[in-house]
Structure formats: structure tokens, C-alpha cells
């Protein structure tokens, strides 16, 4: 029972940490990785999305990728943060609360591991 509570607390902490701190411009590149077919399929499998959810996420990831690419090319941290919030808000509206928590955990693990291939391996 205690292990389950600790694990739940760790997951909640990881999901909250995304909104608690700003990322460095280079760390926003994780959102560009979401605009990769292999990564999208792996993430959909990990999140156990429906086909409709996966299609909607694909559109969000494409739009996020375009916004993020432009922000990074122009070294615009404010635009990168807006693109991140665009992604998170849309993902939250598409996914169930449980799926969204898993999505935040996956993003946090990817950003904080500094290994942008983590999502593709799931």
C-alpha cells in the first residue's frame, strides 16, 4: 500500500513539475519529436488512445511542431512557451484525465532525461 502511494505521489510530482518551471529553449525541442510518425504511434500505444484521439493528437503535434520550429529558429523563448501551452491545452482537451497524466509524465521524463528518444522507445 505504501509503495502505491509513493508511486502515485511521484507521478503527480512529475506531472506538476512541467507547469512549475520554465524550460530552456533547447528543452522545447522535445515537442518537435512528437511530430514524428514513429513517436506518435508509440505514444498512442503508451497512452492507449482511440483512433480518433490519435488523429486529433497528430494534428496538434503538427501544429505544435510548426510553432516550435519557428520559435526555436528565432530564439524566441516566449513563442516556444506559448507553443508548449498550446500543445498541453489541446492534449488535455483530447485525452482523458488518466491519459493526460501519463502524457505529462512521458514529457517530463523525456525533457529531464535529456534523451529525446525516450518517447520513441515506449
C-alpha positions, 0 to 999 in steps of 0.5 A: 500500500505504501509503495502505491502511494509513493508511486502515485505521489511521484507521478503527480510530482512529475506531472506538476513539475512541467507547469512549475518551471520554465524550460530552456529553449533547447528543452522545447525541442522535445515537442518537435519529436512528437511530430514524428510518425514513429513517436506518435504511434508509440505514444498512442500505444503508451497512452492507449488512445482511440483512433480518433484521439490519435488523429486529433493528437497528430494534428496538434503535434503538427501544429505544435511542431510548426510553432516550435520550429519557428520559435526555436529558429528565432530564439524566441523563448516566449513563442516556444512557451506559448507553443508548449501551452498550446500543445498541453491545452489541446492534449488535455482537451483530447485525452482523458484525465488518466491519459493526460497524466501519463502524457505529462509524465512521458514529457517530463521524463523525456525533457529531464532525461535529456534523451529525446528518444525516450518517447520513441522507445515506449 
